[in-house]
Amino acid sequence: MPTVPIPLFTRSYKNADEAVLVDDAAIQYNGFIDELEGLNIRPGEVLANNTAKRNDGLFMWPDKNFIISVNQGAVTLHTVSGETLVDAYAVGSVTFSGSNIVSFCNSGTRVFMAGGGKINYVSETGVVTELADVDAPNNVTHVAFLDGYILAINGDGKFYWSNIPTITDWSVLDFASAEANPDNTKSLHVVQRQIYILGTVSTEIWENDGSSPFVRIPGGAIEVGCAAKYSPIKRGNTLMWLSHTREFVQFTGTDVEFISSRYNKEIAKFSDVSDCIGALIHQEGQEFCVFHFPTEQRTLVYNPALEDWSEWGNWDSMGSTWLPYDFRSTAYDLKTGKTFVGKHLAACLVCLNSDSRVDFTSGITSRPFKFLRRTGHIDNGTTKEKRLETLSFKAKRGTGISSGSPKLMLRYRNNGSNTWSNIREINLGDIGDTEHFIHLHRLGIYKSRQYEISATDNVPIVLSNAEAEITVLR
């Protein structure tokens, strides 16, 4: 009876029909693969601040040790205490209206904000002011800071900049047009002191030449546009966004890399991608690029370390459907290393916690989230019938729950059948039971087999090193 590796814990693939998958996973909800190919559960949440209002933006103000939140127009400066956001200044409201995501930039002494109207700014003493200069642009959706200038766009194909050193003064003549393609501006970001102006079907890169003051760099035109103005994520020296062809791309300053090939077929089915919201999450050495599609009710997550995709969400047992992970914005506190998330439907701010297995779904109401993974149709390299003598894998055990033992649920179906086996419960051990290995015996005969593993208990789960003893039958 040979012992062979079995691909229970592999990257997911949604760019082909599930029926043809063998080694890749068909579905991965609320899990991720780490650098050593272990399967982990995503972080959950603890309540940080019950704002009772929809969040529209979070921003970490470096050096001032404030996290700024905008919740349905109300601006609050918070200090961080453990996993709690304490209100330091409830400073009033911004003057832009609607439910736009808020864009922030920091000039050192003030944080500037844009949300579809006039630019607003807040001081470290907690005063919100609307930019009064009549020459300043209106209907601004994005702001950025570079070399003492405030930069802004409002979707009209131009980008604007303030005067210096008085950045609250603007001139009606201080603007430039993105002219490589005649498309409207969708998003604005500064990466490595270069200005990225993302349009409908193209992107231009500009810089401060010291006199103009801004010019497009040589070769600074990319024929990749932006499908969703709030999708871009700045990750180190890389900018990532959803392109006009519904593919996620990243640009490091030299090349455009298409990173969503494993999910492109799925994204192509979405009815509307223009409202996609992107955010970066740091959690205990892991990075997650989270892309929420409100209309489609899906939340896709990219793990750049493994170039792997998964989905985050909550299982609605009443409706027998997955609901998306609920978020609007994120902020990473440099001092504590905590990531805070602004919620939309739950109307609160939360702190991510790797030991938590709950999400907040409304105010201070939380519920456990379900982990689920479905493999491809594993055939062990042959279409002959084989008998599975033993299935083994390593699992983190002995963490315990308040009552009873945590469990994994495993079921399978053979040869492409629609009928699943009965669920087999796998005991993960009481507190102190730290034996790593799980061994399952007498799992029947198949030509190909698809496994589904799930869990809902509020405990850490790490799975790895799956192998099987099989007998190939004549």
Secondary structure, DSSP 8 states (H G I E B T S, - for coil): --EEE--SS--B--SS-GGG-SSSBSEEESEEE-TTS-EEE--EEEEEE---S-EEEEEEETTTTEEEEEETTEEEEEEEETTEEEEEEEEEE-S--SS---EEEE-SSEEEEESSBS-EEEETTS-EEE---TTS-SSB-EEEEETTEEEEE-SSSEEEEE-SS-TT-EEEEEEEE--SS---EEEEEEETTEEEEEESS-EEEEEE-SSSSEEEEEEEEES--BS-TT--EEETTEEEEEBTTS-EEEE-SS-EEE--TTTHHHHHT-S--TT-EEEEEEETTEEEEEEEETTTTEEEEEETTTTEEEE-EEEETTTTEEEE---SEEEE-TTT--EEEE-SSS-SEEEEETT--EEEEETTEEEE--EEEE---B-TT--S-EEEEEEEEEE------SSS--EEEEEEEETT-S-----EEEE--STT----EEEEE---EESSEEEEEEE-SSS--EEEEEEEEEEE--
